[in-house]
Amino acid sequence: MFVENYRLESMIGGQAQPVIPYPKISDEDWQTWKAFLPVKSVLLYKKVLLHNSKNFLYTAYGIPPDACHEIVRGAGHFEEIEVWGKRQIRKDPIAVGIIGNGERYLICCWGVDKLIPFEKIKSRSWVYHIENFGVLLFTSEKFWLSTAAATLVALTYIGM
């Protein structure tokens, strides 16, 4: 199991860096992450994380122990923590901390295989956007209803 921890441990002049020790996710980067990992599989609230053990996350959601440790460690900084992943497969999910004003911070990423670097994900983000659009289109009830209606209209027109 590979786990990447994004906690910032650096000190400058004897003072701690930021109040939140995780990197902020820009709006542009968040769009890339959402295209790569379109499914919010878990939503955790600060109270739940602070009052349960790390084993709770592993048992309830299958989150590996190292990632559980980092999520619980970061729980005090965030109102909510979301886990984002792929549909039907567990490919490099991420834990994202959210503060009151909606800003997002990257807590950790994990996966069975070697993790895909974010720069590679970013360079291929257009592929993930197209893939997600196709999945949404083919699972949409409106798409199939409008296709059936168009087919009936076409058959009626041809029959006349």
N, C-alpha and C positions, 0 to 999 in steps of 0.2 A: 504494500500500500504506500502510495506517494502522497505526502501532505506538504503543501507550501503554506507557511505562516507569513502573513504580511505585516505583522506587528512591528512598529518602528521603535527600536530600543536606543536610538542615538541620543546623546547629550551634547549640548552646546554651552560652553562656559559654565558648567556645573548645574545648569537648569535643564529640566526636561523639555523636550521639543514641543509638540502640540498637546492640547488637552486630550484629544482623542488620538491614541497611538496607532492609528491605522490610516492607510492612504485613502484620500477622498476619491470617489469615482466621478469623473466629469460626465456631463450629460452626453457628450459624444461617445465616450467609452461605455457608458451604460447602454446606449443603443446597440453597440457591438456585442456586449455581454448578453443582452436580451435576445439578440438574433442567434447567438451561439447556444444559449441555454434558455429556451423560451418558456419553460414550465416552472412555476413557483411551487415546489413540492412540499415545503414546510414553512410555516410562519410561527415563530416563537416569540413570546413576550418576555420582557425583563423579569417580571415576577415569577413566571414559571421556571425560567432558567436559574434564578438565584435561590429558589426553594426546592429544587430537585437535584439529584446527583448526576454526574456525568454518565453513569450507567443508564440513566433514563433515556438520554438521547440515542445511545447505542441500541438499547432494547426497543424503543418505540419507533425509531426512524432508520436504523441501520447506519448511522453516521459513525465512522471509525473513531476509536478512542482518542487519537492525537487531535483530530478535528474537533471532537467533543470538548476536549480540554481547552482548546483555543476559543471556541464559541462561548463556553462558560466564563472563561477569563475576560472576554470582551463584553459580556452581558451588562456589566455596570455602566458602560459608556453609551448604550443604545436603548431606545424605547422598544424596538422590535429587531429581530434578526430573521432574515429570510434565507432559505436555501433554494437555489435555482439549479435546474438540471435539464437534461434532454428528455424527450418523450420515450418511454419504454426502455431506455438504457441508462446506465449510470456512467456517463462519460464526463469526467472532470467537473463535478458540481462545485458551486462556490457558496460560501456563507457571506451574506451582506448585512452590515449593521445600518440601521436607519435611525436618525435622530429626529426630534420634534418638527423641524422645518422641512423634512423630507430629503435632506442630504444623505447620500449613501457612501458607505465606507467598506472596503474590501477586507474581510477578516481572514479567510483562508480558502484554499482550493484543495481538492483531493481526488484521487482516482486510483484504479487498480494498475493501470499502465503508466508509463512516463507521461507527465503532464504536458499538454500542448502550450507552448509559450504564447503569451497574449499578443505579441507582435504578429505571429503567424495567424492567430484568430482574426486579428484586425485586418490583415491583408486579404483574408478570404471572406470578410463579412458579407459581401454581396451574395455569395453562394448561400449563406445561411438565411438571408432575407428572402431569397427566391424559394428556398426549401420550405420555410415557414409559411409563405404565401400559398404555395401549392397545397400544403397540409390543411391550412385553414379553408381554402377554396373547396377541396374535395370532401371535407367533413361538414361543410355548411349546408344546412337544410334548404336555405334560400337558393343556393346554387342548383341543387337537384330539382327543386320545384320549378325554377325558371327554365331549366333545361327541358324538363318534361312539358311545360307549357309551350315553349318554342317549338318542340318537336310536334306536338298536337296541332299547332297552328300551321306548321309547314306541311304536315300530312293532309290537313283539311284543304289547304290551298292547292296542293298537287292533285288531290282527288277531284276538285272542281274543274 
